[in-house]
Amino acid sequence: MNKHRRFSAEEKYIIIEEAHHQPGGNISGVCRRHGISSSMFYRLSVTAQG
């Protein structure tokens, strides 16, 4: 059983763009909607940039 979720490039892009277009930068709300932790969000954004 694999507990790790793999995100496609498109899923990463959607999550990151949604967070950056939120008024007030409510990243925690975006993370809750997508079922990820804030640390996972920051890891996704770092890997998407580099």
N, C-alpha and C positions, 0 to 999 in steps of 0.2 A: 504494500500500500504506500503510495507516494503522497506525502503531505504537502509538498512544495507545488505551488502553482506557477506555471510558466505563462508569461505575458508575451503576446505577439508585439511586434513593433507598432502596429496600429493601436493596440490597446494601451500601450505605454504613452503614445502620442496623445490619445484622447484624454487619459487621466491627467497628464501634465498640462495640456492646454486648458482643460476645465478648471484646474486649480489656478492657473495664471490669469484667467478671465473672471474669476470670482471677485466681486467688490469686497474690499477689505481683506482679501487674501485668506479666506477661510479654508485652509488646507485640511484641517481636521474633519470638516463636513464632507469634503470630497473623498477623503480616505474612508469615512464611514459608509458613504454611498457605494463605494467599490469594494468594500470588505477587506481593506488593507490597513496596515499600521502606518503611522507617520514615518517610521524609520524605513519601511519598504518604499514609501513615496519618494523619500530623499534618495534612496538607492536607485530607483527608476530614473529620477531626474539626472543624477550624476552619470549613469551609464548612457542615457540618451544624449547628453552633451558631448561625451567623449567618444 
